[in-house]
Amino acid sequence: LKLIAGKLRSRWDGPFVITNIFPHGAVQLKEEQTNRTFQVNGHQVKPFHEGPTPIGENTEIISLVEPTPPNGTA
């Protein structure tokens, strides 16, 4: 059972940079930390969407308040 779990484990740890696109959908990826390049099927590549930026010193926090109806309308 441990062998099967290892097979299903994801071997991808990215993000990677696409350095070349070959015919028939193959792409060459480069790993940023090691500069290692390898080819994969282009259908296996997913776009990277950067997450939200952390709150820094120059960020202003605005609290939103639920509006209250005027007197006599509710």
C-alpha positions, 0 to 999 in steps of 0.5 A: 500500500505504501508503494501505491501511495508513493506512485500517486504522490505529485512530483511537481513542485513549481512554478516553472518557466516555459523556455521553449515550445516544441511541435505537437504540444511538447514544452520545455520547462526550467526549474528556477532554483536549480536551472534544470530543464526538462520536457513535458506534454503541454497538456500537463502544464497549468497556468500559475496564478499568483496569490494575494499580496501580503499587507505591507506598511503602505497598505491602508485598511478600510473597514466596511460597515453595513448601511442603516436605513433612515428612521421611519422607512423600515 
